[in-house]
């Protein structure tokens, strides 16, 4: 394996030694990574993000560091999760019963390991529900309703169409 020690000295690293023949990265915060087919690719990054991959043949992507404040997605009625909810707190604030719906992977491809927190801020009971029978929600004692107003639950995607539900449920 070639040692990458020449990026700042304008000496290219040869392709045969794992390089790109470039003397510098194409963009600020760029990262060179191996894509599994002997190609080396440069990816543009951003400040305060880290390069992550789930290791299953999917190209790595930049993700925000978890040190900042938790982002909140406020909802006032039944709501279906979207990819942007990954790592967020979804607040459900309706006075009547409502559902937080988990979509199929074919509709919204959350990476395995995705976490979503759900807070019931309204008086109406929030039920965590699959979009249909193709999504499995594992929950101790088969409890899918958030316990009461001001209660919090969490979801973690553990397989393609399988989620784990934990927290304050009834």
BELUR-V316539 format. One record per residue. N is the residue number from 1. RES is the residue in one letter. PHI is phi in degrees with one decimal (999 if undefined). D_CENTER is the distance of its C-alpha to the mean C-alpha in Angstrom with 1 decimal. Layout:
N_RES_PHI_D_CENTER / N_RES_PHI_D_CENTER
This chain:
1_X_999_31.5 / 2_X_-75.7_32.3 / 3_X_-86.5_31.9 / 4_X_-89.9_30.3 / 5_X_-132.5_32.6 / 6_X_-118.4_34.0 / 7_X_-60.7_31.4 / 8_X_-87.9_33.1 / 9_X_-108.6_36.6 / 10_X_58.1_36.6 / 11_X_-108.5_37.3 / 12_X_-67.7_35.2 / 13_X_-94.6_33.7 / 14_X_-64.8_35.0 / 15_X_-59.0_32.8 / 16_X_-63.9_34.8 / 17_X_-111.1_33.5 / 18_X_90.4_29.8 / 19_X_-103.5_30.1 / 20_X_-118.5_30.0 / 21_X_67.9_33.5 / 22_X_-85.0_32.1 / 23_X_-95.1_33.5 / 24_X_-155.6_30.5 / 25_X_-72.8_26.9 / 26_X_-70.4_26.7 / 27_X_-136.6_24.6 / 28_X_-61.1_24.0 / 29_X_65.1_21.2 / 30_X_-67.7_21.2 / 31_X_-135.3_20.3 / 32_X_-97.2_22.1 / 33_X_-141.7_20.5 / 34_X_-89.5_22.0 / 35_X_-96.3_20.5 / 36_X_91.5_22.4 / 37_X_-122.1_25.3 / 38_X_72.4_27.3 / 39_X_-95.6_26.1 / 40_X_-109.6_24.9 / 41_X_-119.3_22.6 / 42_X_-102.2_22.1 / 43_X_-117.2_18.8 / 44_X_-82.0_18.9 / 45_X_-109.8_16.9 / 46_X_-138.2_17.1 / 47_X_-63.5_18.3 / 48_X_65.8_16.2 / 49_X_-123.4_13.3 / 50_X_-123.0_13.0 / 51_X_-83.8_12.7 / 52_X_-132.0_10.4 / 53_X_-149.2_10.6 / 54_X_-84.7_10.2 / 55_X_76.2_14.0 / 56_X_-110.8_14.7 / 57_X_84.6_16.3 / 58_X_-93.8_13.4 / 59_X_-58.9_14.1 / 60_X_-65.2_12.2 / 61_X_-132.3_10.4 / 62_X_-84.2_10.8 / 63_X_-124.1_8.3 / 64_X_-66.2_10.1 / 65_X_-65.2_11.9 / 66_X_-83.3_11.5 / 67_X_-79.2_15.3 / 68_X_-81.5_15.5 / 69_X_-68.8_15.9 / 70_X_-71.7_13.3 / 71_X_-76.3_12.8 / 72_X_-118.7_14.5 / 73_X_-115.2_14.5 / 74_X_-83.8_18.1 / 75_X_-125.1_19.3 / 76_X_-118.9_22.9 / 77_X_-156.5_23.1 / 78_X_-50.9_21.4 / 79_X_-145.1_17.9 / 80_X_-104.7_15.5 / 81_X_-58.5_11.7 / 82_X_-123.2_10.4 / 83_X_-55.8_7.3 / 84_X_-68.7_7.9 / 85_X_-81.9_7.8 / 86_X_-55.7_4.2 / 87_X_76.8_5.9 / 88_X_-106.9_9.1 / 89_X_-105.0_12.4 / 90_X_-97.6_13.9 / 91_X_-99.7_17.6 / 92_X_-112.7_20.0 / 93_X_-126.2_23.5 / 94_X_-122.3_25.9 / 95_X_-80.8_29.4 / 96_X_-112.1_29.4 / 97_X_-54.6_27.4 / 98_X_-152.9_24.0 / 99_X_-123.2_21.1 / 100_X_-107.0_17.3 / 101_X_-100.9_16.6 / 102_X_-98.2_13.9 / 103_X_-78.1_14.2 / 104_X_-67.3_14.9 / 105_X_-59.0_12.6 / 106_X_-65.8_15.3 / 107_X_-93.3_14.7 / 108_X_-138.1_11.0 / 109_X_-89.3_9.3 / 110_X_-64.2_5.9 / 111_X_-65.2_5.7 / 112_X_-60.3_7.9 / 113_X_100.0_7.2 / 114_X_-60.4_4.3 / 115_X_-120.7_6.7 / 116_X_-136.5_8.5 / 117_X_-100.0_12.0 / 118_X_-132.0_14.9 / 119_X_-118.3_18.3 / 120_X_-92.2_21.5 / 121_X_-90.8_23.4 / 122_X_-99.1_26.0 / 123_X_-75.3_28.8 / 124_X_-71.7_27.6 / 125_X_-64.3_26.0 / 126_X_-97.3_22.4 / 127_X_-105.0_21.8 / 128_X_-86.4_18.4 / 129_X_-133.2_19.2 / 130_X_-76.2_18.1 / 131_X_-62.6_18.9 / 132_X_-164.7_21.6 / 133_X_-68.1_22.7 / 134_X_-81.2_20.3 / 135_X_-109.7_17.4 / 136_X_-106.3_18.2 / 137_X_-117.2_17.4 / 138_X_-84.9_18.9 / 139_X_-144.0_20.5 / 140_X_-53.5_23.4 / 141_X_60.1_26.6 / 142_X_53.2_24.8 / 143_X_-99.4_24.2 / 144_X_-123.1_21.9 / 145_X_-92.9_23.4 / 146_X_-67.9_22.3 / 147_X_-54.5_25.5 / 148_X_-164.7_26.8 / 149_X_-54.7_26.4 / 150_X_77.4_24.5 / 151_X_-89.8_22.8 / 152_X_-132.5_19.1 / 153_X_-129.4_17.0 / 154_X_-131.0_13.6 / 155_X_-125.8_11.5 / 156_X_-131.0_9.8 / 157_X_-79.3_9.2 / 158_X_-110.6_12.0 / 159_X_-157.7_13.2 / 160_X_-48.4_13.1 / 161_X_-125.5_14.4 / 162_X_-130.7_14.5 / 163_X_-123.7_13.0 / 164_X_-106.9_14.7 / 165_X_-109.8_16.0 / 166_X_-140.3_17.6 / 167_X_117.9_19.5 / 168_X_-84.3_22.4 / 169_X_-121.1_23.3 / 170_X_-134.4_26.6
